[in-house]
Amino acid sequence: MVSRYIYLQLIFRIVMISVSALASGFFFFRDQYILAGAALVLLIILTVSLIRYVNHTNRKIAYFFDAIKNEDFTLRFPEKLSVKSLEELNHSLNMLNAMIQDIHLKKQAQEQYYQEILKQADIGILTINGKGHILYANPTVQRLLNYSPLNHIKQFNQVDKKLYRLFEELKPFESRIFQLQNERGKTQLALKSTSIQIDDQSLLLVVVQDIHKELDEKETDSWVKLIRVLTHEIMNTITPITSISESILKYFKTDTELNENHIQSAVKGLEVIKEQGGDLMEFVQSYRSFLSLPKPDKTLVSGQKLLEKVIVLMHQENENEPITFELDVDPVALELFLDEKQISQILINLIKNALQSLNGQENGSIQITAGINQKQKKYIQITDNGPGIPPDLIDEIFVPFFTTKNTGTGIGLSLSKQIMHLHGGTVRVHSVPFQETSFVLVF
């Protein structure tokens, strides 16, 4: 509607200017100079009027956009004018101003809502630009770091110099654990970073969380599981010893004369006690080996050669089973910084477990892959198509001495996890029964 009125106004004025110009020329060449002069004056008046009309409309629209830019929504244009086109234009500008004001108010309310959520969050949140300036820090992160206000990462120097170096080196998609010690005590912090893009500016969003409580709960839970397993193993060993000892003691307490049967039973009982005692000693020895792992002696090792060597060893141990091995290393020149003996121990243990799970299964296969994941972390993955791990046991398999097999000490996987921890890496498991079970070593 507005554009139509303005369009008609412009056409009318341009037509009048054209008619005046033609009239002025017509009268001038007819030697009617008075009429030509009058037409020329009218031409000048119409031209000036058109310029003023266009400038007035442009200034009005410019004022409107300046007000919007400065978030000034008090600007109002009169809607009762003699010129219909300007009246419609003013009405439309006022409506647009009201709509933008409504959107702005909703945006402010939404922003305040999110700000309040961030303030009440139990985790610390801060955003950092490329120059180290902290653009936002919620109260939780200021409380965790015991410093306020936070404006630049250099302020972390006053909290802890190591914390400043950590933030200075922190890259997107990294996770770090940091122990902060101050006059209030020790705080275990978990830091996770991610990259966000706002207004063509790349920012680092860092989440800081106090995990002391979670670590305490995990530690307590781990101790409960460990004690449960230790109690189970020790009781299984001690109970037969106690029972047999009582039987042998009865022979000597009740019978004045021992016959041949009693002597043979006593000898067999002592042999069982000896075996059970040996098993208990072996169990304790495995516990000692678990607690006394040496520090890794790391060197650069070719991933291809390491895995080929392990496969050769496992082929010799598995000559009678029709199980296929598949190896894929990408890139082929992949090198890993690790203790070859310790990691070989992990790989052999994992492949042995896979072989045992595939025992008697047709079309059994084990896939061994190595490469670099999306987070630029090097990894080795061992996958088999065996029966897998039941969902209710998958959280238990890394508990020391936990085992579902009749043989073995149950420390293989927990030992593997401990070795990977010493390497600064992790071991993860994913299992879909009778489809695939994967163990991933991430370095």
C-alpha positions as CSV (number, residue, x, y, z in Angstrom):
1,M,0.0,0.0,0.0
2,V,2.8,2.4,1.0
3,S,4.9,1.7,-2.0
4,R,1.9,2.2,-4.3
5,Y,1.1,5.6,-2.9
6,I,4.7,6.8,-3.1
7,Y,5.0,5.3,-6.6
8,L,1.9,7.3,-7.8
9,Q,3.2,10.5,-6.1
10,L,6.5,10.2,-7.8
11,I,4.9,9.4,-11.2
12,F,2.5,12.4,-10.8
13,R,5.4,14.8,-9.9
14,I,7.6,13.5,-12.7
15,V,4.8,13.9,-15.2
16,M,4.1,17.5,-14.0
17,I,7.8,18.3,-14.3
18,S,7.9,16.9,-17.8
19,V,4.8,18.9,-18.8
20,S,6.2,22.1,-17.3
21,A,9.5,21.6,-19.2
22,L,7.7,20.9,-22.5
23,A,5.4,23.9,-21.9
24,S,8.4,26.2,-21.1
25,G,10.1,25.1,-24.3
26,F,6.9,25.4,-26.4
27,F,6.1,28.9,-25.3
28,F,9.8,30.0,-25.6
29,F,10.0,29.0,-29.3
30,R,6.6,30.7,-29.9
31,D,8.1,33.9,-28.6
32,Q,5.6,33.9,-25.7
33,Y,8.2,34.7,-23.1
34,I,5.9,35.5,-20.2
35,L,4.2,32.1,-20.4
36,A,7.6,30.4,-21.0
37,G,8.9,32.1,-17.8
38,A,5.8,31.1,-15.8
39,A,6.2,27.5,-17.0
40,L,10.0,27.6,-16.1
41,V,9.1,28.9,-12.6
42,L,6.6,26.1,-12.2
43,L,9.2,23.7,-13.4
44,I,11.6,24.9,-10.7
45,I,9.0,24.8,-8.0
46,L,7.9,21.2,-9.0
47,T,11.6,20.1,-9.1
48,V,12.3,21.6,-5.7
49,S,9.1,20.0,-4.3
50,L,10.1,16.6,-5.7
51,I,13.6,16.9,-4.1
52,R,12.1,17.9,-0.8
53,Y,9.6,15.1,-0.9
54,V,12.2,12.5,-1.7
55,N,14.7,13.9,0.9
56,H,11.9,14.1,3.5
57,T,11.0,10.4,3.0
58,N,14.7,9.3,3.0
59,R,15.4,11.3,6.2
60,K,12.4,9.7,7.8
61,I,13.5,6.2,6.9
62,A,17.1,7.0,7.9
63,Y,15.9,8.3,11.3
64,F,13.9,5.1,11.7
65,F,16.9,2.8,11.1
66,D,19.2,4.9,13.2
67,A,16.7,4.5,16.1
68,I,16.5,0.8,15.5
69,K,20.3,0.5,15.5
70,N,20.5,2.4,18.8
71,E,17.7,0.3,20.3
72,D,15.5,3.4,20.6
73,F,11.9,2.4,20.2
74,T,10.4,5.7,21.3
75,L,10.4,7.1,17.8
76,R,6.9,7.7,16.5
77,F,5.7,9.3,13.2
78,P,2.5,11.3,12.9
79,E,-0.2,9.3,11.2
80,K,-2.7,12.1,10.5
81,L,-1.3,14.0,7.5
82,S,-2.8,15.7,4.4
83,V,-0.6,13.6,2.1
84,K,-2.1,10.1,2.0
85,S,1.2,8.4,0.9
86,L,3.2,9.9,3.8
87,E,0.4,9.0,6.2
88,E,0.5,5.3,5.1
89,L,4.3,5.3,5.2
90,N,4.3,6.7,8.8
91,H,1.7,4.1,9.8
92,S,3.8,1.2,8.4
93,L,7.0,2.5,10.0
94,N,5.3,2.7,13.4
95,M,3.9,-0.9,12.9
96,L,7.4,-2.1,12.0
97,N,8.9,-0.3,15.0
98,A,6.4,-1.9,17.3
99,M,7.1,-5.4,15.9
100,I,10.9,-5.0,16.2
101,Q,10.4,-3.6,19.8
102,D,8.3,-6.7,20.6
103,I,11.0,-9.0,19.2
104,H,13.7,-7.1,21.1
105,L,11.8,-7.4,24.4
106,K,11.3,-11.1,23.9
107,K,15.0,-11.6,23.0
108,Q,16.0,-9.7,26.2
109,A,13.6,-11.8,28.3
110,Q,15.0,-15.0,26.7
111,E,18.6,-13.7,27.3
112,Q,17.8,-13.0,31.0
113,Y,16.3,-16.4,31.3
114,Y,19.4,-18.1,30.0
115,Q,21.6,-15.8,32.1
116,E,19.7,-16.9,35.2
117,I,20.1,-20.6,34.2
118,L,23.9,-20.1,33.8
119,K,24.0,-18.3,37.2
120,Q,22.2,-21.1,39.0
121,A,24.2,-23.9,37.2
122,D,26.3,-26.2,39.5
123,I,29.1,-26.2,36.9
124,G,31.4,-23.3,36.0
125,I,31.1,-21.8,32.5
126,L,33.3,-19.2,30.9
127,T,34.0,-18.0,27.3
128,I,37.4,-16.9,26.2
129,N,38.4,-15.1,23.0
130,G,41.6,-15.5,21.0
131,K,43.4,-12.8,23.0
132,G,42.7,-14.5,26.3
133,H,39.9,-12.0,27.4
134,I,37.1,-13.7,29.4
135,L,33.9,-12.5,27.9
136,Y,31.6,-14.3,30.4
137,A,32.2,-16.2,33.6
138,N,29.2,-17.4,35.8
139,P,29.3,-17.1,39.6
140,T,30.0,-20.9,40.0
141,V,33.4,-20.7,38.2
142,Q,34.3,-17.6,40.2
143,R,33.5,-19.5,43.4
144,L,35.4,-22.6,42.3
145,L,38.5,-20.6,41.4
146,N,38.0,-18.2,44.4
147,Y,38.5,-15.2,42.2
148,S,36.2,-12.4,41.1
149,P,35.7,-10.7,38.7
150,L,37.4,-12.7,35.9
151,N,38.4,-10.6,32.9
152,H,41.5,-12.3,31.5
153,I,43.2,-15.7,31.8
154,K,46.3,-13.9,33.2
155,Q,44.4,-13.5,36.4
156,F,44.7,-17.2,36.9
157,N,48.4,-16.6,37.6
158,Q,47.2,-15.2,41.0
159,V,45.1,-18.3,41.6
160,D,47.7,-20.9,40.5
161,K,50.5,-20.6,37.9
162,K,49.9,-24.1,36.6
163,L,46.2,-23.2,36.1
164,Y,47.2,-20.2,33.9
165,R,49.5,-22.4,31.8
166,L,46.7,-25.0,31.4
167,F,44.3,-22.3,30.1
168,E,47.0,-20.8,27.9
169,E,47.6,-24.2,26.2
170,L,43.9,-25.4,26.3
171,K,42.6,-26.2,22.8
172,P,39.1,-26.9,21.6
173,F,37.6,-30.4,22.4
174,E,40.2,-31.1,25.1
175,S,39.5,-32.5,28.6
176,R,41.8,-31.9,31.5
177,I,41.9,-32.7,35.2
178,F,43.4,-30.1,37.5
179,Q,43.9,-30.2,41.3
180,L,43.5,-26.7,42.7
181,Q,45.0,-26.1,46.1
182,N,44.4,-22.9,48.1
183,E,43.6,-21.8,51.7
184,R,40.2,-23.5,51.5
185,G,41.8,-26.9,50.7
186,K,42.2,-29.1,47.6
187,T,39.6,-29.1,44.8
188,Q,39.6,-31.6,42.0
189,L,38.5,-29.8,38.8
190,A,37.5,-31.3,35.5
191,L,37.8,-28.9,32.5
192,K,36.2,-29.5,29.1
193,S,36.5,-27.1,26.2
194,T,34.7,-26.6,22.9
195,S,34.8,-24.1,20.1
196,I,31.8,-21.8,19.4
197,Q,31.3,-19.1,16.7
198,I,29.5,-15.8,17.7
199,D,29.4,-12.8,15.4
200,D,32.2,-14.1,13.2
201,Q,34.3,-14.4,16.3
202,S,35.8,-17.8,17.4
203,L,35.5,-18.3,21.1
204,L,36.5,-21.1,23.5
205,L,33.7,-22.3,25.8
206,V,35.2,-23.9,28.9
207,V,33.1,-25.9,31.4
208,V,34.7,-26.3,34.9
209,Q,33.3,-28.9,37.3
210,D,34.2,-29.9,40.9
211,I,34.4,-33.7,40.7
212,H,35.7,-34.3,44.2
213,K,32.3,-35.6,45.3
214,E,32.0,-37.8,42.2
215,L,35.5,-39.1,42.7
216,D,34.7,-39.9,46.4
217,E,31.6,-41.8,45.3
218,K,33.5,-43.7,42.6
219,E,36.3,-44.5,44.9
220,T,33.9,-45.8,47.6
221,D,32.0,-47.8,45.0
222,S,35.3,-49.3,43.6
223,W,36.4,-50.3,47.1
224,V,33.1,-52.0,47.8
225,K,33.4,-53.9,44.5
226,L,37.0,-54.8,45.3
227,I,36.3,-56.0,48.8
228,R,33.3,-58.0,47.6
229,V,35.5,-59.8,45.0
230,L,38.4,-60.3,47.4
231,T,36.0,-61.7,50.1
232,H,34.5,-64.1,47.5
233,E,37.9,-65.4,46.3
234,I,39.4,-65.7,49.8
235,M,36.3,-67.4,51.2
236,N,36.2,-69.9,48.3
237,T,39.8,-70.8,49.1
238,I,39.5,-70.8,52.9
239,T,36.2,-72.7,53.3
240,P,37.5,-76.1,52.0
241,I,40.7,-75.7,54.1
242,T,38.7,-75.2,57.2
243,S,36.3,-78.0,56.5
244,I,39.1,-80.5,55.7
245,S,41.1,-79.4,58.7
246,E,38.2,-80.1,61.0
247,S,37.7,-83.6,59.5
248,I,41.4,-84.5,60.0
249,L,41.3,-83.2,63.6
250,K,38.4,-85.5,64.3
251,Y,40.5,-88.5,63.4
252,F,43.2,-87.6,65.9
253,K,40.8,-86.5,68.7
254,T,38.2,-89.3,68.6
255,D,40.2,-92.3,67.4
256,T,42.9,-93.8,69.6
257,E,44.1,-96.0,66.8
258,L,44.3,-94.7,63.2
259,N,43.6,-97.2,60.4
260,E,44.8,-97.1,56.9
261,N,41.7,-95.4,55.5
262,H,42.0,-92.5,58.1
263,I,45.7,-92.1,57.1
264,Q,44.9,-92.0,53.4
265,S,42.0,-89.5,54.0
266,A,44.3,-87.3,56.1
267,V,47.0,-87.4,53.3
268,K,44.4,-86.5,50.6
269,G,43.1,-83.7,52.8
270,L,46.5,-82.3,53.4
271,E,47.2,-82.3,49.7
272,V,44.0,-80.4,49.1
273,I,45.0,-77.9,51.8
274,K,48.3,-77.5,50.1
275,E,46.7,-76.9,46.7
276,Q,44.2,-74.4,48.1
277,G,47.1,-72.7,50.0
278,G,49.0,-72.5,46.7
279,D,46.0,-71.0,44.9
280,L,45.7,-68.4,47.7
281,M,49.4,-67.5,47.4
282,E,49.0,-67.2,43.6
283,F,46.0,-65.0,44.1
284,V,47.9,-62.7,46.6
285,Q,50.9,-62.6,44.1
286,S,48.6,-61.5,41.3
287,Y,47.3,-58.7,43.6
288,R,50.9,-57.6,44.3
289,S,51.7,-57.5,40.6
290,F,48.7,-55.4,40.0
291,L,49.8,-52.8,42.6
292,S,53.5,-52.7,41.6
293,L,53.3,-51.9,37.9
294,P,56.6,-50.2,36.6
295,K,56.5,-46.8,35.0
296,P,56.2,-47.2,31.2
297,D,59.4,-47.0,29.2
298,K,58.0,-45.2,26.2
299,T,59.5,-45.3,22.7
300,L,58.2,-44.6,19.2
301,V,56.8,-47.8,17.8
302,S,55.4,-48.7,14.4
303,G,51.8,-49.6,14.8
304,Q,51.9,-52.0,11.8
305,K,54.9,-53.9,13.1
306,L,53.5,-54.1,16.7
307,L,50.2,-55.5,15.6
308,E,51.7,-57.9,13.1
309,K,54.0,-59.3,15.8
310,V,51.0,-59.8,18.2
311,I,49.0,-61.5,15.5
312,V,51.9,-64.0,14.8
313,L,52.0,-64.9,18.5
314,M,48.3,-65.4,18.7
315,H,48.2,-67.5,15.5
316,Q,50.6,-69.9,17.0
317,E,48.4,-70.2,20.1
318,N,45.3,-70.7,18.0
319,E,46.3,-73.2,15.3
320,N,43.4,-75.6,15.8
321,E,40.6,-73.0,15.7
322,P,39.2,-71.7,12.4
323,I,39.3,-68.0,13.4
324,T,40.3,-65.4,11.0
325,F,42.4,-62.3,11.8
326,E,42.0,-59.0,9.9
327,L,44.5,-56.1,10.3
328,D,43.9,-52.6,9.2
329,V,46.3,-49.7,10.1
330,D,45.5,-46.3,8.6
331,P,47.8,-44.5,8.0
332,V,50.2,-47.4,7.3
333,A,53.1,-45.3,8.7
334,L,51.3,-44.8,12.1
335,E,53.7,-44.5,15.0
336,L,52.7,-44.8,18.7
337,F,54.6,-43.5,21.7
338,L,54.3,-46.3,24.2
339,D,55.9,-49.1,26.2
340,E,55.9,-51.9,23.7
341,K,56.1,-54.7,26.3
342,Q,53.2,-53.4,28.4
343,I,50.9,-52.6,25.4
344,S,51.8,-56.0,23.9
345,Q,50.6,-57.5,27.2
346,I,47.3,-55.7,26.9
347,L,46.8,-56.7,23.2
348,I,47.6,-60.4,23.9
349,N,45.2,-60.4,26.9
350,L,42.4,-58.9,24.8
351,I,42.9,-61.2,21.9
352,K,43.1,-64.2,24.2
353,N,39.7,-63.2,25.7
354,A,38.3,-62.8,22.2
355,L,39.6,-66.2,21.2
356,Q,38.1,-67.8,24.3
357,S,34.7,-66.2,23.5
358,L,34.9,-67.5,19.9
359,N,35.8,-71.0,20.9
360,G,33.6,-73.5,19.0
361,Q,31.9,-70.7,17.0
362,E,31.6,-70.9,13.2
363,N,32.9,-68.0,11.1
364,G,34.6,-66.5,14.1
365,S,36.7,-63.4,13.3
366,I,38.9,-60.9,15.1
367,Q,39.4,-57.4,13.5
368,I,42.4,-55.3,14.7
369,T,42.4,-51.7,13.5
370,A,44.6,-48.8,14.4
371,G,44.5,-45.1,13.3
372,I,43.7,-41.6,14.3
373,N,40.1,-40.7,15.5
374,Q,38.1,-37.5,14.9
375,K,39.6,-36.0,18.0
376,Q,43.1,-36.5,16.6
377,K,43.8,-39.2,19.2
378,K,45.7,-42.4,18.1
379,Y,43.9,-45.7,18.9
380,I,44.1,-49.5,18.6
381,Q,40.8,-51.4,18.4
382,I,40.1,-55.1,18.8
383,T,36.7,-56.4,17.6
384,D,35.2,-59.9,17.6
385,N,31.9,-61.3,16.6
386,G,31.4,-63.5,19.6
387,P,28.6,-63.8,22.2
388,G,29.7,-60.5,23.8
389,I,29.4,-59.2,27.3
390,P,26.0,-59.1,29.0
391,P,24.8,-55.6,29.8
392,D,24.6,-56.3,33.5
393,L,28.3,-57.3,33.6
394,I,29.8,-54.7,31.3
395,D,30.4,-52.3,34.3
396,E,32.1,-55.0,36.3
397,I,34.7,-56.4,33.9
398,F,37.3,-53.8,34.9
399,V,37.0,-54.5,38.6
400,P,40.1,-56.3,39.8
401,F,39.7,-60.1,40.3
402,F,36.2,-60.1,38.8
403,T,35.9,-63.0,36.3
404,T,33.1,-65.0,34.7
405,K,35.5,-67.8,33.7
406,N,36.5,-70.9,35.6
407,T,40.2,-70.2,35.1
408,G,42.2,-67.1,35.5
409,T,42.7,-64.5,38.2
410,G,40.4,-61.8,36.8
411,I,43.0,-59.1,36.8
412,G,43.7,-59.0,33.0
413,L,41.3,-56.2,32.1
414,S,41.9,-54.2,35.3
415,L,45.7,-54.5,34.7
416,S,45.1,-53.3,31.1
417,K,43.2,-50.3,32.4
418,Q,46.0,-49.5,34.8
419,I,48.6,-49.7,32.1
420,M,46.6,-47.4,29.8
421,H,46.2,-45.0,32.8
422,L,50.0,-44.9,33.2
423,H,50.3,-44.2,29.5
424,G,47.9,-41.2,29.9
425,G,45.2,-43.0,27.8
426,T,42.0,-45.0,28.3
427,V,40.5,-48.3,27.4
428,R,36.8,-48.5,26.4
429,V,34.5,-51.3,25.7
430,H,31.3,-51.6,23.5
431,S,29.4,-54.8,23.2
432,V,26.4,-55.9,21.2
433,P,25.9,-59.7,22.0
434,F,26.4,-62.0,19.1
435,Q,27.2,-59.0,16.8
436,E,30.4,-57.3,17.9
437,T,32.5,-56.6,21.0
438,S,35.1,-53.9,20.7
439,F,37.9,-52.9,23.1
440,V,39.5,-49.6,22.1
441,L,42.8,-48.3,23.5
442,V,43.0,-44.5,23.1
443,F,46.4,-42.9,23.5
